[in-house]
Amino acid sequence: MGLCFRSILLLFFLLFCATFTSTEAYDALDPNGNITINWDIITWTGNGYTAVVTISNFQKYRHIQAPGWTLGWTWAKTEVILTMAGGQTTEQGDCSRFQGSNIPHCCKKDPTVVDLLPGTPYNQQIANCCRGGVIDSFAQDPPAHSASSFQLTVGEAGSTNTTVDLPKNFTLKAPGPGYTCGPAEIAMPTKFISQDGRRATQAMMTWKVKCTYSQFLAQKIPSCCVSMSAFYSHEIVPCPKCACGCMNNLTQPGSCVDPNSPYIETVVSARKKANNLDPVVQCTSFMCPIRIHWHVKQNYKEYWRVKVTISNFNYRMNYTNWNLVVQHPNFDNLTQVFSFNYKSLSPYPTINDTAMLYGVKFYNDFLNQAGPLGNVQSELLFRKDSSFSFEKGWGFPRRVYFNGDNCVMPPPHKYPSLPNSGLRENIPVLMILISLLFSL
């Protein structure tokens, strides 16, 4: 009987595990963060409609970088895209059933849309388009830069609220995998305010799609790591070995590039021609595209100072509008940031332990590819409070994110330690032994 009961419990457990997927993502630092797709029907046509589709990034610190977003869906019926502005489909599909000069822009059942590039002719643009698919994070830049739009005229779709069918199976790549989109849901029609603010119009019909991010889906291996040092220790704690992969050019040639190799340009250009998004990293013990170094630099009577350096080891990618999110209990007493921008990201009003650091526009918001110029740095000045201590690694961050991805930290026992800290830790044990000897 007991064996049978345990078997039933095991069966229920396996069924529960089978129904759980890692596609659902929850970010404690940004619990409401998501990308929302608004599909606003502006006008009805003879057998379809014209709509404006807007991709809005409501994530505080995670943005979509080059080569940009890719949006896909599946039509419910036999819809076709007649014309587009501000975006284009990657394929036209089979439009042989249409004749004459009015060939649709796309006849595929499952179209894929990308943004247009900067410099697109004005007669092909609409508002918030044509940035190559790059969308900034919501907290880092003005709302106008955290959205991207395109317009499409759809045929054979129905021309009323009751005859039109919602597309399904939405997918969003930004630029690779990582986002999971829910079903389209009808919402309150979007209102549009005129430039003078005196008139409001609204869409004929609106539906929304929400997409959430999971780092587990985006990449199987980490993309950044953290190293540490301090003025009171001669040791430099490097990124953990093989944090983002192991250097193995013997069995896997081309897994990394020697910085002194004369063939760097050849390797990088070959990856670009193959449209491969995988990083081309410098050969290191940690093999990460990005390294963040946290150095406890100076100690004053009422303040202490930290130097932060972000180094790019990726020969294939520059990072525009990068950002760094750091968790540390002393951010509530941050006094000055010398050459980065700072914004508090704490989701709880009573705790300020999370900061977003990002570059100053036209100064250091561009992180160059690996090489002599592939780094940015700044210094932070903190005021001491009652919790201040250099013991037990208190001066180092609890967690670090680069462009929204969690970075690999060294294990706590490896953190730089105060001089003779090991001796001080052993003093209580030594005193107990002496006391026992004298009591005999």
Disulfide bonds with the S-S distance in Angstrom:
Cys95-Cys107 1.97
Cys129-Cys130 2.26
Cys181-Cys211 2.07
Cys224-Cys407 2.00
Cys225-Cys239 2.15
Cys242-Cys246 2.03
Cys244-Cys288 1.88
Cys256-Cys283 2.02
